[in-house]
Amino acid sequence: MFSDAVTVIGESVTIAGKYGIWWYQASTGERLALCDDTETAADEVSAILTPWVSMALAYRTR
């Protein structure tokens, strides 16, 4: 997943599961949300990327 504002910053999201329960997982191994909750997963990725995108946009405006 990539930010629309800074397309060179992104996060790898995979699907992982155990015992028949499936979830979205960030590249760090953090569980983002169950697979039936894409909105929460997207919100979590946004929260992960926000500091990086903010820094990139601040640097761009210099």
N, CA, C and O atoms as CSV, one atom per row, in Angstrom:
chain,resi,resn,atom,element,x,y,z
A,1,MET,N,N,0.848,-1.161,0.000
A,1,MET,CA,C,0.000,0.000,0.000
A,1,MET,C,C,0.896,1.227,0.000
A,1,MET,O,O,1.921,1.255,0.681
A,2,PHE,N,N,0.514,2.229,-0.755
A,2,PHE,CA,C,1.288,3.454,-0.868
A,2,PHE,C,C,0.420,4.662,-0.551
A,2,PHE,O,O,-0.797,4.639,-0.731
A,3,SER,N,N,1.070,5.708,-0.081
A,3,SER,CA,C,0.389,6.976,0.137
A,3,SER,C,C,0.204,7.677,-1.199
A,3,SER,O,O,1.121,7.685,-2.020
A,4,ASP,N,N,-0.954,8.260,-1.431
A,4,ASP,CA,C,-1.167,9.043,-2.654
A,4,ASP,C,C,-0.289,10.288,-2.676
A,4,ASP,O,O,0.119,10.743,-3.745
A,5,ALA,N,N,0.003,10.839,-1.503
A,5,ALA,CA,C,0.778,12.080,-1.424
A,5,ALA,C,C,2.255,11.855,-1.711
A,5,ALA,O,O,2.912,12.718,-2.293
A,6,VAL,N,N,2.775,10.722,-1.312
A,6,VAL,CA,C,4.199,10.412,-1.493
A,6,VAL,C,C,4.280,8.952,-1.938
A,6,VAL,O,O,4.329,8.045,-1.107
A,7,THR,N,N,4.295,8.737,-3.233
A,7,THR,CA,C,4.166,7.376,-3.758
A,7,THR,C,C,5.409,6.510,-3.567
A,7,THR,O,O,5.362,5.316,-3.860
A,8,VAL,N,N,6.501,7.063,-3.093
A,8,VAL,CA,C,7.695,6.250,-2.861
A,8,VAL,C,C,7.739,5.679,-1.448
A,8,VAL,O,O,8.651,4.924,-1.112
A,9,ILE,N,N,6.765,6.032,-0.626
A,9,ILE,CA,C,6.683,5.498,0.728
A,9,ILE,C,C,5.477,4.569,0.783
A,9,ILE,O,O,4.364,4.953,0.425
A,10,GLY,N,N,5.716,3.339,1.238
A,10,GLY,CA,C,4.622,2.378,1.287
A,10,GLY,C,C,4.820,1.364,2.394
A,10,GLY,O,O,5.812,1.402,3.123
A,11,GLU,N,N,3.891,0.483,2.508
A,11,GLU,CA,C,3.917,-0.576,3.515
A,11,GLU,C,C,3.489,-1.872,2.851
A,11,GLU,O,O,2.495,-1.907,2.124
A,12,SER,N,N,4.236,-2.934,3.099
A,12,SER,CA,C,3.868,-4.259,2.603
A,12,SER,C,C,2.862,-4.882,3.555
A,12,SER,O,O,3.104,-4.972,4.759
A,13,VAL,N,N,1.754,-5.303,3.017
A,13,VAL,CA,C,0.709,-5.933,3.818
A,13,VAL,C,C,0.485,-7.333,3.262
A,13,VAL,O,O,0.306,-7.516,2.058
A,14,THR,N,N,0.497,-8.316,4.157
A,14,THR,CA,C,0.241,-9.690,3.763
A,14,THR,C,C,-0.948,-10.223,4.557
A,14,THR,O,O,-1.434,-9.587,5.492
A,15,ILE,N,N,-1.395,-11.391,4.161
A,15,ILE,CA,C,-2.451,-12.074,4.899
A,15,ILE,C,C,-1.808,-13.249,5.624
A,15,ILE,O,O,-1.069,-14.037,5.033
A,16,ALA,N,N,-2.101,-13.345,6.893
A,16,ALA,CA,C,-1.582,-14.442,7.709
A,16,ALA,C,C,-2.748,-15.079,8.437
A,16,ALA,O,O,-3.811,-14.475,8.577
A,17,GLY,N,N,-2.546,-16.276,8.889
A,17,GLY,CA,C,-3.626,-16.933,9.599
A,17,GLY,C,C,-3.147,-18.083,10.452
A,17,GLY,O,O,-2.040,-18.598,10.293
A,18,LYS,N,N,-4.017,-18.464,11.357
A,18,LYS,CA,C,-3.748,-19.592,12.235
A,18,LYS,C,C,-5.081,-20.100,12.755
A,18,LYS,O,O,-5.946,-19.318,13.150
A,19,TYR,N,N,-5.235,-21.398,12.751
A,19,TYR,CA,C,-6.458,-22.029,13.256
A,19,TYR,C,C,-7.715,-21.507,12.562
A,19,TYR,O,O,-8.767,-21.382,13.189
A,20,GLY,N,N,-7.605,-21.202,11.263
A,20,GLY,CA,C,-8.754,-20.756,10.498
A,20,GLY,C,C,-9.123,-19.294,10.676
A,20,GLY,O,O,-10.136,-18.847,10.139
A,21,ILE,N,N,-8.325,-18.542,11.417
A,21,ILE,CA,C,-8.551,-17.105,11.589
A,21,ILE,C,C,-7.514,-16.373,10.749
A,21,ILE,O,O,-6.313,-16.601,10.896
A,22,TRP,N,N,-7.982,-15.489,9.863
A,22,TRP,CA,C,-7.105,-14.791,8.920
A,22,TRP,C,C,-7.110,-13.298,9.203
A,22,TRP,O,O,-8.147,-12.724,9.536
A,23,TRP,N,N,-5.939,-12.671,9.069
A,23,TRP,CA,C,-5.810,-11.244,9.328
A,23,TRP,C,C,-4.803,-10.619,8.372
A,23,TRP,O,O,-3.986,-11.302,7.753
A,24,TYR,N,N,-4.891,-9.293,8.274
A,24,TYR,CA,C,-3.899,-8.517,7.542
A,24,TYR,C,C,-2.731,-8.274,8.486
A,24,TYR,O,O,-2.914,-8.014,9.675
A,25,GLN,N,N,-1.527,-8.365,7.932
A,25,GLN,CA,C,-0.329,-8.217,8.746
A,25,GLN,C,C,0.638,-7.249,8.075
A,25,GLN,O,O,0.887,-7.344,6.873
A,26,ALA,N,N,1.181,-6.321,8.856
A,26,ALA,CA,C,2.167,-5.355,8.355
A,26,ALA,C,C,3.518,-6.041,8.187
A,26,ALA,O,O,3.720,-7.154,8.673
A,27,SER,N,N,4.433,-5.382,7.504
A,27,SER,CA,C,5.765,-5.945,7.280
A,27,SER,C,C,6.525,-6.175,8.583
A,27,SER,O,O,7.457,-6.978,8.625
A,28,THR,N,N,6.135,-5.479,9.638
A,28,THR,CA,C,6.777,-5.650,10.944
A,28,THR,C,C,6.237,-6.848,11.704
A,28,THR,O,O,6.763,-7.202,12.759
A,29,GLY,N,N,5.193,-7.475,11.179
A,29,GLY,CA,C,4.553,-8.595,11.848
A,29,GLY,C,C,3.346,-8.180,12.664
A,29,GLY,O,O,2.645,-9.022,13.225
A,30,GLU,N,N,3.106,-6.884,12.729
A,30,GLU,CA,C,1.964,-6.372,13.493
A,30,GLU,C,C,0.653,-6.775,12.824
A,30,GLU,O,O,0.493,-6.607,11.615
A,31,ARG,N,N,-0.271,-7.300,13.598
A,31,ARG,CA,C,-1.590,-7.627,13.078
A,31,ARG,C,C,-2.393,-6.339,12.957
A,31,ARG,O,O,-2.536,-5.582,13.917
A,32,LEU,N,N,-2.910,-6.109,11.760
A,32,LEU,CA,C,-3.634,-4.867,11.493
A,32,LEU,C,C,-5.126,-4.999,11.755
A,32,LEU,O,O,-5.716,-4.149,12.423
A,33,ALA,N,N,-5.738,-6.050,11.238
A,33,ALA,CA,C,-7.172,-6.279,11.399
A,33,ALA,C,C,-7.511,-7.633,10.806
A,33,ALA,O,O,-6.761,-8.174,9.993
A,34,LEU,N,N,-8.639,-8.172,11.216
A,34,LEU,CA,C,-9.119,-9.404,10.604
A,34,LEU,C,C,-9.449,-9.143,9.136
A,34,LEU,O,O,-9.766,-8.015,8.758
A,35,CYS,N,N,-9.376,-10.169,8.327
A,35,CYS,CA,C,-9.563,-10.007,6.878
A,35,CYS,C,C,-10.936,-9.492,6.485
A,35,CYS,O,O,-11.095,-8.963,5.385
A,36,ASP,N,N,-11.926,-9.630,7.347
A,36,ASP,CA,C,-13.245,-9.093,6.988
A,36,ASP,C,C,-13.405,-7.634,7.397
A,36,ASP,O,O,-14.492,-7.068,7.282
A,37,ASP,N,N,-12.321,-7.025,7.876
A,37,ASP,CA,C,-12.367,-5.624,8.331
A,37,ASP,C,C,-11.310,-4.800,7.593
A,37,ASP,O,O,-10.324,-4.353,8.178
A,38,THR,N,N,-11.544,-4.613,6.297
A,38,THR,CA,C,-10.562,-3.900,5.478
A,38,THR,C,C,-10.429,-2.430,5.870
A,38,THR,O,O,-9.350,-1.851,5.742
A,39,GLU,N,N,-11.502,-1.831,6.340
A,39,GLU,CA,C,-11.449,-0.413,6.722
A,39,GLU,C,C,-10.474,-0.196,7.882
A,39,GLU,O,O,-9.671,0.736,7.847
A,40,THR,N,N,-10.538,-1.041,8.896
A,40,THR,CA,C,-9.616,-0.917,10.016
A,40,THR,C,C,-8.185,-1.184,9.567
A,40,THR,O,O,-7.261,-0.497,10.003
A,41,ALA,N,N,-7.995,-2.170,8.707
A,41,ALA,CA,C,-6.660,-2.470,8.198
A,41,ALA,C,C,-6.079,-1.255,7.467
A,41,ALA,O,O,-4.915,-0.907,7.664
A,42,ALA,N,N,-6.886,-0.618,6.630
A,42,ALA,CA,C,-6.430,0.573,5.907
A,42,ALA,C,C,-6.122,1.713,6.868
A,42,ALA,O,O,-5.138,2.428,6.680
A,43,ASP,N,N,-6.947,1.891,7.894
A,43,ASP,CA,C,-6.693,2.928,8.898
A,43,ASP,C,C,-5.374,2.669,9.631
A,43,ASP,O,O,-4.621,3.601,9.912
A,44,GLU,N,N,-5.102,1.411,9.934
A,44,GLU,CA,C,-3.863,1.066,10.631
A,44,GLU,C,C,-2.640,1.326,9.749
A,44,GLU,O,O,-1.619,1.813,10.236
A,45,VAL,N,N,-2.735,1.008,8.471
A,45,VAL,CA,C,-1.632,1.295,7.546
A,45,VAL,C,C,-1.430,2.802,7.445
A,45,VAL,O,O,-0.295,3.278,7.428
A,46,SER,N,N,-2.508,3.540,7.379
A,46,SER,CA,C,-2.416,4.995,7.345
A,46,SER,C,C,-1.692,5.523,8.584
A,46,SER,O,O,-0.856,6.420,8.481
A,47,ALA,N,N,-2.010,4.969,9.742
A,47,ALA,CA,C,-1.347,5.395,10.981
A,47,ALA,C,C,0.137,5.061,10.955
A,47,ALA,O,O,0.955,5.833,11.457
A,48,ILE,N,N,0.490,3.928,10.380
A,48,ILE,CA,C,1.900,3.543,10.267
A,48,ILE,C,C,2.645,4.510,9.352
A,48,ILE,O,O,3.773,4.906,9.649
A,49,LEU,N,N,2.016,4.888,8.242
A,49,LEU,CA,C,2.687,5.720,7.232
A,49,LEU,C,C,2.665,7.216,7.546
A,49,LEU,O,O,3.494,7.959,7.021
A,50,THR,N,N,1.753,7.666,8.376
A,50,THR,CA,C,1.586,9.102,8.620
A,50,THR,C,C,2.873,9.825,9.011
A,50,THR,O,O,3.163,10.873,8.433
A,51,PRO,N,N,3.658,9.320,9.962
A,51,PRO,CA,C,4.888,10.056,10.300
A,51,PRO,C,C,5.864,10.151,9.125
A,51,PRO,O,O,6.516,11.179,8.939
A,52,TRP,N,N,5.962,9.093,8.343
A,52,TRP,CA,C,6.873,9.086,7.197
A,52,TRP,C,C,6.405,10.043,6.109
A,52,TRP,O,O,7.205,10.782,5.536
A,53,VAL,N,N,5.117,10.024,5.829
A,53,VAL,CA,C,4.571,10.924,4.812
A,53,VAL,C,C,4.698,12.375,5.270
A,53,VAL,O,O,5.033,13.248,4.470
A,54,SER,N,N,4.437,12.636,6.532
A,54,SER,CA,C,4.553,13.999,7.067
A,54,SER,C,C,5.977,14.527,6.906
A,54,SER,O,O,6.185,15.668,6.493
A,55,MET,N,N,6.952,13.681,7.236
A,55,MET,CA,C,8.355,14.110,7.085
A,55,MET,C,C,8.696,14.371,5.622
A,55,MET,O,O,9.359,15.358,5.303
A,56,ALA,N,N,8.245,13.491,4.737
A,56,ALA,CA,C,8.534,13.668,3.316
A,56,ALA,C,C,7.901,14.931,2.771
A,56,ALA,O,O,8.526,15.649,1.991
A,57,LEU,N,N,6.669,15.215,3.169
A,57,LEU,CA,C,6.006,16.423,2.692
A,57,LEU,C,C,6.657,17.677,3.274
A,57,LEU,O,O,6.762,18.690,2.583
A,58,ALA,N,N,7.094,17.626,4.523
A,58,ALA,CA,C,7.777,18.772,5.115
A,58,ALA,C,C,9.099,19.035,4.407
A,58,ALA,O,O,9.460,20.190,4.182
A,59,TYR,N,N,9.807,18.002,4.061
A,59,TYR,CA,C,11.075,18.145,3.360
A,59,TYR,C,C,10.854,18.685,1.951
A,59,TYR,O,O,11.650,19.480,1.452
A,60,ARG,N,N,9.760,18.246,1.309
A,60,ARG,CA,C,9.450,18.674,-0.052
A,60,ARG,C,C,9.184,20.173,-0.129
A,60,ARG,O,O,9.497,20.808,-1.136
A,61,THR,N,N,8.612,20.739,0.920
A,61,THR,CA,C,8.241,22.159,0.881
A,61,THR,C,C,9.401,23.085,1.239
A,61,THR,O,O,9.246,24.306,1.208
A,62,ARG,N,N,10.528,22.537,1.568
A,62,ARG,CA,C,11.699,23.384,1.897
A,62,ARG,C,C,12.317,23.976,0.684
A,62,ARG,O,O,13.302,24.707,0.788
